[in-house]
Amino acid sequence: MSNNDIFKKLRVALELTNDDIIKIMELVNFKITKSELGSFFRSDDHPNFKPCGDQILRNFLNGLVIYKRGPRVTEPTEKPVN
């Protein structure tokens, strides 16, 4: 299964629009245009098809975590009692 297939299946399963995906990518400071995004969802034999790289899928998944759960909250470390 390719990164494109994983990306497509997540988009359908989570009912995400292109605008939603762009917002998710912005949560991890990754800029992507609608036309770039559309090229990942085309069929393999389409002339404008583009393979989805690991970096794009990784950034999408990291952004998706923030989108669904919220930003990571770091807890203050406890100081040892003397």
C-alpha positions as a printed NumPy array, in Angstrom:
array([[  0.   ,   0.   ,   0.   ],
       [  1.461,   3.351,  -1.034],
       [  1.453,   6.626,   0.893],
       [ -1.101,   7.902,  -1.631],
       [ -3.456,   5.021,  -0.791],
       [ -3.097,   5.668,   2.95 ],
       [ -3.705,   9.394,   2.45 ],
       [ -6.812,   8.728,   0.317],
       [ -8.269,   6.231,   2.795],
       [ -7.753,   8.561,   5.761],
       [ -9.347,  11.426,   3.855],
       [-12.439,   9.346,   3.076],
       [-12.674,   7.685,   6.508],
       [-12.43 ,  11.013,   8.351],
       [-14.598,  12.839,   5.782],
       [-11.984,  15.567,   5.289],
       [-12.162,  18.205,   2.573],
       [ -9.102,  19.693,   0.883],
       [ -9.552,  22.812,   3.02 ],
       [ -9.554,  20.654,   6.167],
       [ -6.325,  18.954,   5.1  ],
       [ -4.675,  22.3  ,   4.348],
       [ -5.637,  23.532,   7.846],
       [ -4.29 ,  20.317,   9.379],
       [ -0.976,  20.777,   7.555],
       [ -0.779,  24.393,   8.753],
       [ -0.959,  23.144,  12.361],
       [  2.551,  21.73 ,  11.871],
       [  3.737,  24.74 ,   9.827],
       [  3.68 ,  22.851,   6.525],
       [  2.322,  24.791,   3.551],
       [  0.593,  22.96 ,   0.707],
       [ -1.665,  24.217,  -2.078],
       [ -4.946,  22.728,  -3.266],
       [ -3.407,  21.793,  -6.617],
       [ -0.501,  19.974,  -4.942],
       [ -2.943,  18.189,  -2.693],
       [ -5.173,  17.194,  -5.602],
       [ -2.266,  15.567,  -7.402],
       [ -1.922,  13.022,  -4.561],
       [ -5.539,  11.9  ,  -4.898],
       [ -5.474,  11.254,  -8.651],
       [ -5.248,   7.771, -10.145],
       [ -1.786,   6.361, -10.799],
       [ -2.105,   6.626, -14.581],
       [ -3.243,  10.276, -14.63 ],
       [ -0.664,  12.663, -16.15 ],
       [ -0.817,  15.008, -13.122],
       [ -0.443,  12.224, -10.533],
       [  2.271,  12.848,  -7.958],
       [  3.528,  10.268,  -5.452],
       [  3.014,  11.272,  -1.83 ],
       [  6.344,  11.39 ,  -0.052],
       [  7.036,  10.274,   3.485],
       [  7.497,  13.872,   4.666],
       [  4.043,  14.931,   3.48 ],
       [  2.291,  11.933,   5.029],
       [  4.28 ,  12.352,   8.281],
       [  3.335,  16.032,   8.535],
       [ -0.308,  15.206,   7.827],
       [ -0.368,  12.536,  10.55 ],
       [  1.33 ,  14.835,  13.077],
       [ -1.134,  17.596,  12.218],
       [ -4.026,  15.173,  12.485],
       [ -3.045,  14.357,  16.064],
       [ -3.131,  18.066,  16.933],
       [ -6.404,  18.517,  15.004],
       [ -8.133,  15.687,  16.874],
       [ -6.549,  15.925,  20.36 ],
       [ -5.26 ,  19.464,  20.604],
       [ -1.702,  20.685,  21.074],
       [  0.66 ,  18.782,  23.317],
       [  0.606,  20.014,  26.879],
       [  3.864,  19.62 ,  28.718],
       [  3.501,  19.095,  32.405],
       [  5.869,  20.905,  34.73 ],
       [  8.507,  18.641,  36.185],
       [  8.407,  18.179,  39.898],
       [ 11.332,  19.486,  41.885],
       [ 12.847,  16.986,  44.297],
       [ 12.096,  17.619,  47.949],
       [ 15.25 ,  18.215,  50.007]])
